Amino acid sequence: MPDSIAPEMTDTDLFQPTQLGPYRLTNRIVMAPLTRSRAQKDDIPSNLAAEYYAQRASAGLIIAEATQISPQGKGYAYTPGIYTRAQVQAWQKVTAAVHAKGGRIFLQLWHVGRISHPSLQVNGALPVAPSAIRPEGQAFTEDGFQPFVTPRALEIEEIPGIVEQYRQAAQYALDADFDGVEIHAANGYLIDQFLRDKTNRRTDAYGGSIQNRTRLLLEVTEVVVAVWGADRVGVRIAPISPANDIADSDPATLFSYVVEALNRFGLAYLHVVEGATGGPREVEHGFDLQILRRLFKGIYMANNGYDLKLASEARKHNLADLIAFGKLYIANPDLVERLHTNAPLNPLDPATLYGGGAHGYVDYPSLEKAQRE
């Protein structure tokens, strides 16, 4: 039987309009970026992607799936890119479909760094990272799961090229008619690898001190803001998540510095994964993330394990401005309506999360369809 939401939990402003940068969002509910591994050849978004996102356009904001900024930035099979004109043209169909339904959609800019595999890289090259430290775990490749390898440490002369990849991807996202972009600095990917002392052992200007480890994030943010304007750019962080074998010896000090450093840009929002990505909200050696809420001079978007009850409590106590929902959005294209009316939720089919076609992607029934049947 599908889960249901208690009627008493609907007394919330989640469903009221709110301002985000230049946009008047119809509600405070955000569709979180969700990797679905359905891209076509040459990392072109699926032909079904426009339908998939349009079905979910009642969200106040959609953040489209993590999208690699270059061939080097790819870490999973069948994920889309934003580094060629063909990709831009495919994304234009997505943004047009969402806009036709009155929705807003940002694109998440992604470089995975060491969370990749030579089979996913051009000419079988090694993945790159701040330091040559092999992560625990496995990469999702076209030949199935394969163990991660030891990455190649980026030379300092290469880092401006990485920054340029972000700038060009930001421009392509603008060309594709997105409403804004989100810089993915979370979940153990490249920017997060530079931030954390477990993965960054550099001794140059990008390693050592917190200021140096934050340098890449700030340089990327600067060039992306130059393309978009700060009020259409967000940044995602996951301060206490161990995702992709990431950690830091003092995350509270590190991310307090990160957030205060980001304040100078006047960003659209800060997107925070609270707890372990896709896992428990409370983690060992965590810290009170409301510290970051208080430090950030802008819109705070909370993510991880939210349902209507938790989201309503967060708004009641002003713990977050926007709430991002992930897995619930996979199975419930009309999640806003279902939450607002206390309707039953479709159950998630885990077997169709990654890869495949329409099944488990665009065929979850809307509430209206379910009621007709």
PESULLIN-V687993 format. One record per residue. RES is the residue in one small letter. SS is DSSP state (H for helix, E for strand, L for the rest). PSI is psi as a letter, one per 20 degrees, with the letter a starting at -180 (NA if undefined). D_CENTER is the distance of its C-alpha to the mean C-alpha in Angstrom with 2 decimals. Layout:
# PESULLIN-V687993
res:RES ss:SS psi:PSI d_center:D_CENTER
res:RES ss:SS psi:PSI d_center:D_CENTER
This chain:
# PESULLIN-V687993
res:m ss:L psi:q d_center:30.08
res:p ss:L psi:q d_center:26.83
res:d ss:L psi:q d_center:25.69
res:s ss:L psi:r d_center:26.87
res:i ss:L psi:p d_center:26.08
res:a ss:L psi:p d_center:28.94
res:p ss:H psi:h d_center:30.45
res:e ss:H psi:i d_center:30.92
res:m ss:H psi:j d_center:27.20
res:t ss:H psi:i d_center:26.91
res:d ss:L psi:n d_center:28.34
res:t ss:L psi:q d_center:25.22
res:d ss:L psi:j d_center:23.98
res:l ss:L psi:h d_center:20.61
res:f ss:L psi:j d_center:22.20
res:q ss:L psi:q d_center:23.58
res:p ss:L psi:q d_center:22.51
res:t ss:E psi:r d_center:20.91
res:q ss:E psi:p d_center:20.36
res:l ss:E psi:o d_center:17.18
res:g ss:L psi:c d_center:18.46
res:p ss:L psi:j d_center:20.77
res:y ss:E psi:p d_center:19.54
res:r ss:E psi:o d_center:21.19
res:l ss:E psi:q d_center:18.71
res:t ss:L psi:i d_center:20.69
res:n ss:L psi:r d_center:19.24
res:r ss:L psi:j d_center:16.88
res:i ss:E psi:p d_center:14.84
res:v ss:E psi:p d_center:11.24
res:m ss:E psi:o d_center:9.82
res:a ss:L psi:q d_center:6.41
res:p ss:L psi:p d_center:4.37
res:l ss:L psi:o d_center:7.09
res:t ss:L psi:p d_center:8.77
res:r ss:L psi:i d_center:12.35
res:s ss:L psi:l d_center:14.24
res:r ss:L psi:j d_center:16.51
res:a ss:L psi:q d_center:16.75
res:q ss:L psi:a d_center:20.34
res:k ss:H psi:q d_center:22.44
res:d ss:H psi:k d_center:21.39
res:d ss:H psi:k d_center:17.65
res:i ss:L psi:p d_center:18.38
res:p ss:L psi:q d_center:16.33
res:s ss:L psi:q d_center:18.38
res:n ss:L psi:h d_center:21.22
res:l ss:L psi:i d_center:20.00
res:a ss:H psi:h d_center:16.56
res:a ss:H psi:g d_center:18.27
res:e ss:H psi:g d_center:19.90
res:y ss:H psi:g d_center:16.90
res:y ss:H psi:h d_center:14.92
res:a ss:H psi:h d_center:18.27
res:q ss:H psi:h d_center:19.09
res:r ss:L psi:j d_center:16.25
res:a ss:L psi:i d_center:17.07
res:s ss:L psi:i d_center:18.69
res:a ss:L psi:q d_center:15.48
res:g ss:L psi:h d_center:15.82
res:l ss:E psi:p d_center:12.55
res:i ss:E psi:p d_center:10.36
res:i ss:E psi:o d_center:6.88
res:a ss:E psi:r d_center:7.61
res:e ss:E psi:q d_center:6.52
res:a ss:E psi:p d_center:5.61
res:t ss:E psi:p d_center:9.03
res:q ss:E psi:p d_center:11.48
res:i ss:L psi:i d_center:13.40
res:s ss:L psi:r d_center:16.58
res:p ss:H psi:h d_center:18.39
res:q ss:H psi:h d_center:18.29
res:g ss:H psi:i d_center:14.52
res:k ss:L psi:p d_center:14.57
res:g ss:L psi:i d_center:14.43
res:y ss:L psi:q d_center:14.56
res:a ss:L psi:q d_center:17.13
res:y ss:L psi:k d_center:16.64
res:t ss:L psi:q d_center:13.19
res:p ss:L psi:r d_center:13.40
res:g ss:E psi:r d_center:14.03
res:i ss:L psi:l d_center:14.62
res:y ss:L psi:j d_center:17.69
res:t ss:L psi:q d_center:20.65
res:r ss:H psi:h d_center:22.45
res:a ss:H psi:h d_center:22.47
res:q ss:H psi:g d_center:18.68
res:v ss:H psi:g d_center:18.87
res:q ss:H psi:h d_center:21.56
res:a ss:H psi:h d_center:19.67
res:w ss:H psi:h d_center:16.67
res:q ss:H psi:h d_center:19.42
res:k ss:H psi:h d_center:20.51
res:v ss:H psi:g d_center:17.16
res:t ss:H psi:h d_center:17.05
res:a ss:H psi:g d_center:20.78
res:a ss:H psi:g d_center:20.52
res:v ss:H psi:g d_center:18.04
res:h ss:H psi:h d_center:20.19
res:a ss:H psi:h d_center:23.29
res:k ss:L psi:j d_center:22.21
res:g ss:L psi:j d_center:21.67
res:g ss:L psi:r d_center:17.88
res:r ss:L psi:q d_center:15.36
res:i ss:E psi:p d_center:12.31
res:f ss:E psi:q d_center:9.90
res:l ss:E psi:p d_center:8.47
res:q ss:E psi:p d_center:5.54
res:l ss:E psi:p d_center:8.08
res:w ss:E psi:p d_center:8.30
res:h ss:L psi:o d_center:11.47
res:v ss:L psi:i d_center:11.95
res:g ss:L psi:c d_center:15.30
res:r ss:L psi:i d_center:17.48
res:i ss:L psi:m d_center:15.33
res:s ss:L psi:a d_center:17.19
res:h ss:L psi:q d_center:20.79
res:p ss:H psi:h d_center:23.63
res:s ss:H psi:i d_center:23.83
res:l ss:H psi:i d_center:20.46
res:q ss:L psi:q d_center:21.63
res:v ss:H psi:p d_center:24.19
res:n ss:H psi:k d_center:27.69
res:g ss:H psi:k d_center:26.53
res:a ss:L psi:q d_center:25.57
res:l ss:L psi:q d_center:24.24
res:p ss:L psi:q d_center:20.57
res:v ss:E psi:q d_center:20.38
res:a ss:E psi:r d_center:19.52
res:p ss:L psi:h d_center:20.93
res:s ss:L psi:q d_center:23.56
res:a ss:L psi:m d_center:25.05
res:i ss:L psi:p d_center:23.99
res:r ss:L psi:p d_center:23.29
res:p ss:L psi:q d_center:20.55
res:e ss:L psi:q d_center:21.68
res:g ss:L psi:a d_center:20.45
res:q ss:E psi:q d_center:20.24
res:a ss:E psi:q d_center:18.45
res:f ss:E psi:o d_center:17.99
res:t ss:E psi:r d_center:20.33
res:e ss:L psi:i d_center:22.43
res:d ss:L psi:k d_center:25.19
res:g ss:E psi:a d_center:23.40
res:f ss:E psi:p d_center:22.17
res:q ss:E psi:q d_center:23.64
res:p ss:E psi:q d_center:23.79
res:f ss:L psi:q d_center:21.82
res:v ss:L psi:r d_center:24.15
res:t ss:L psi:p d_center:24.92
res:p ss:L psi:r d_center:22.98
res:r ss:E psi:p d_center:24.77
res:a ss:E psi:p d_center:24.51
res:l ss:L psi:p d_center:23.75
res:e ss:L psi:q d_center:26.86
res:i ss:H psi:h d_center:26.63
res:e ss:H psi:i d_center:27.85
res:e ss:H psi:i d_center:24.80
res:i ss:H psi:h d_center:22.24
res:p ss:H psi:h d_center:23.08
res:g ss:H psi:h d_center:22.34
res:i ss:H psi:g d_center:18.78
res:v ss:H psi:g d_center:18.44
res:e ss:H psi:h d_center:20.10
res:q ss:H psi:g d_center:17.65
res:y ss:H psi:g d_center:14.91
res:r ss:H psi:g d_center:17.54
res:q ss:H psi:h d_center:18.59
res:a ss:H psi:h d_center:15.19
res:a ss:H psi:g d_center:14.77
res:q ss:H psi:g d_center:18.26
res:y ss:H psi:h d_center:17.69
res:a ss:H psi:h d_center:14.84
res:l ss:H psi:g d_center:17.50
res:d ss:H psi:h d_center:20.04
res:a ss:L psi:j d_center:18.09
res:d ss:L psi:k d_center:18.39
res:f ss:L psi:r d_center:14.86
res:d ss:L psi:i d_center:15.16
res:g ss:E psi:a d_center:12.87
res:v ss:E psi:q d_center:9.97
res:e ss:E psi:p d_center:7.10
res:i ss:E psi:p d_center:7.85
res:h ss:E psi:o d_center:5.77
res:a ss:L psi:k d_center:8.61
res:a ss:L psi:r d_center:7.89
res:n ss:L psi:k d_center:9.02
res:g ss:L psi:j d_center:11.99
res:y ss:L psi:a d_center:10.99
res:l ss:H psi:g d_center:13.29
res:i ss:H psi:g d_center:12.82
res:d ss:H psi:h d_center:12.66
res:q ss:H psi:h d_center:15.69
res:f ss:H psi:h d_center:17.50
res:l ss:H psi:h d_center:16.96
res:r ss:L psi:q d_center:18.41
res:d ss:L psi:i d_center:22.11
res:k ss:L psi:h d_center:21.89
res:t ss:L psi:i d_center:20.43
res:n ss:L psi:o d_center:21.84
res:r ss:L psi:k d_center:25.63
res:r ss:L psi:q d_center:26.32
res:t ss:L psi:j d_center:29.42
res:d ss:L psi:b d_center:28.82
res:a ss:L psi:i d_center:27.17
res:y ss:L psi:j d_center:23.65
res:g ss:L psi:r d_center:24.71
res:g ss:L psi:e d_center:26.77
res:s ss:L psi:q d_center:26.37
res:i ss:H psi:h d_center:23.25
res:q ss:H psi:g d_center:23.88
res:n ss:H psi:h d_center:23.93
res:r ss:H psi:h d_center:20.85
res:t ss:L psi:i d_center:18.89
res:r ss:H psi:g d_center:20.49
res:l ss:H psi:g d_center:18.00
res:l ss:H psi:g d_center:15.11
res:l ss:H psi:h d_center:17.69
res:e ss:H psi:g d_center:19.05
res:v ss:H psi:g d_center:15.81
res:t ss:H psi:g d_center:15.17
res:e ss:H psi:g d_center:18.79
res:v ss:H psi:h d_center:18.81
res:v ss:H psi:g d_center:15.76
res:v ss:H psi:h d_center:17.41
res:a ss:H psi:h d_center:20.64
res:v ss:H psi:g d_center:19.41
res:w ss:H psi:h d_center:17.75
res:g ss:L psi:q d_center:19.33
res:a ss:H psi:h d_center:17.65
res:d ss:H psi:j d_center:17.50
res:r ss:H psi:k d_center:15.01
res:v ss:E psi:p d_center:12.51
res:g ss:E psi:r d_center:9.94
res:v ss:E psi:p d_center:8.78
res:r ss:E psi:p d_center:6.45
res:i ss:E psi:q d_center:8.92
res:a ss:L psi:m d_center:10.19
res:p ss:L psi:h d_center:13.88
res:i ss:L psi:j d_center:15.70
res:s ss:L psi:p d_center:13.70
res:p ss:L psi:j d_center:15.75
res:a ss:L psi:p d_center:13.18
res:n ss:L psi:k d_center:14.52
res:d ss:L psi:l d_center:17.68
res:i ss:L psi:q d_center:16.51
res:a ss:L psi:r d_center:18.59
res:d ss:L psi:q d_center:20.41
res:s ss:L psi:h d_center:23.96
res:d ss:L psi:m d_center:23.36
res:p ss:H psi:h d_center:19.79
res:a ss:H psi:g d_center:21.22
res:t ss:H psi:g d_center:22.98
res:l ss:H psi:g d_center:20.27
res:f ss:H psi:h d_center:17.50
res:s ss:H psi:g d_center:20.19
res:y ss:H psi:g d_center:21.07
res:v ss:H psi:g d_center:17.55
res:v ss:H psi:g d_center:17.14
res:e ss:H psi:h d_center:20.69
res:a ss:H psi:h d_center:20.28
res:l ss:H psi:h d_center:17.37
res:n ss:H psi:h d_center:19.68
res:r ss:H psi:i d_center:21.85
res:f ss:H psi:h d_center:19.56
res:g ss:L psi:l d_center:19.44
res:l ss:L psi:r d_center:15.75
res:a ss:L psi:g d_center:14.62
res:y ss:E psi:r d_center:12.61
res:l ss:E psi:p d_center:11.29
res:h ss:E psi:o d_center:8.32
res:v ss:E psi:p d_center:9.75
res:v ss:E psi:o d_center:9.38
res:e ss:L psi:o d_center:13.10
res:g ss:L psi:b d_center:14.83
res:a ss:L psi:p d_center:14.07
res:t ss:L psi:o d_center:10.76
res:g ss:L psi:j d_center:12.10
res:g ss:L psi:b d_center:15.45
res:p ss:L psi:q d_center:17.81
res:r ss:L psi:h d_center:17.12
res:e ss:L psi:p d_center:20.14
res:v ss:L psi:q d_center:20.25
res:e ss:L psi:p d_center:23.18
res:h ss:L psi:k d_center:23.67
res:g ss:L psi:r d_center:20.92
res:f ss:L psi:r d_center:21.59
res:d ss:L psi:o d_center:21.45
res:l ss:L psi:i d_center:18.10
res:q ss:H psi:i d_center:20.05
res:i ss:H psi:g d_center:21.38
res:l ss:H psi:h d_center:18.17
res:r ss:H psi:g d_center:18.34
res:r ss:H psi:h d_center:21.87
res:l ss:H psi:h d_center:21.29
res:f ss:L psi:p d_center:18.64
res:k ss:L psi:m d_center:20.56
res:g ss:L psi:a d_center:18.24
res:i ss:E psi:p d_center:15.98
res:y ss:E psi:o d_center:14.33
res:m ss:E psi:p d_center:11.51
res:a ss:E psi:q d_center:11.86
res:n ss:E psi:q d_center:9.99
res:n ss:L psi:o d_center:11.57
res:g ss:L psi:j d_center:14.65
res:y ss:L psi:p d_center:15.50
res:d ss:L psi:a d_center:18.35
res:l ss:H psi:g d_center:20.61
res:k ss:H psi:g d_center:22.86
res:l ss:H psi:g d_center:20.38
res:a ss:H psi:g d_center:18.63
res:s ss:H psi:g d_center:22.16
res:e ss:H psi:g d_center:23.23
res:a ss:H psi:g d_center:20.38
res:r ss:H psi:h d_center:21.51
res:k ss:H psi:h d_center:25.15
res:h ss:L psi:j d_center:24.94
res:n ss:L psi:l d_center:22.63
res:l ss:L psi:i d_center:20.08
res:a ss:L psi:q d_center:17.13
res:d ss:L psi:h d_center:17.13
res:l ss:E psi:q d_center:14.31
res:i ss:E psi:p d_center:13.18
res:a ss:E psi:p d_center:10.04
res:f ss:E psi:p d_center:11.31
res:g ss:L psi:e d_center:9.94
res:k ss:H psi:h d_center:12.94
res:l ss:H psi:h d_center:15.34
res:y ss:H psi:h d_center:13.85
res:i ss:H psi:g d_center:14.46
res:a ss:H psi:i d_center:18.11
res:n ss:L psi:n d_center:18.71
res:p ss:L psi:h d_center:18.13
res:d ss:L psi:l d_center:20.14
res:l ss:H psi:h d_center:18.59
res:v ss:H psi:g d_center:19.59
res:e ss:H psi:g d_center:23.13
res:r ss:H psi:g d_center:23.37
res:l ss:H psi:g d_center:22.37
res:h ss:H psi:h d_center:24.62
res:t ss:L psi:j d_center:27.57
res:n ss:L psi:k d_center:27.21
res:a ss:L psi:q d_center:27.16
res:p ss:L psi:q d_center:26.63
res:l ss:L psi:q d_center:23.24
res:n ss:L psi:p d_center:23.06
res:p ss:L psi:q d_center:22.67
res:l ss:L psi:p d_center:19.90
res:d ss:L psi:n d_center:21.23
res:p ss:H psi:h d_center:19.60
res:a ss:H psi:i d_center:21.60
res:t ss:H psi:j d_center:19.78
res:l ss:L psi:g d_center:16.12
res:y ss:L psi:p d_center:16.01
res:g ss:L psi:r d_center:18.33
res:g ss:L psi:a d_center:21.23
res:g ss:L psi:c d_center:21.93
res:a ss:L psi:h d_center:22.37
res:h ss:L psi:p d_center:23.18
res:g ss:L psi:j d_center:20.43
res:y ss:L psi:f d_center:18.30
res:v ss:L psi:j d_center:20.29
res:d ss:L psi:j d_center:23.26
res:y ss:L psi:p d_center:22.22
res:p ss:L psi:q d_center:24.86
res:s ss:L psi:r d_center:24.47
res:l ss:H psi:g d_center:26.57
res:e ss:H psi:g d_center:29.16
res:k ss:H psi:g d_center:29.55
res:a ss:H psi:h d_center:29.79
res:q ss:H psi:h d_center:32.47
res:r ss:H psi:h d_center:34.42
res:e ss:L psi:NA d_center:34.54
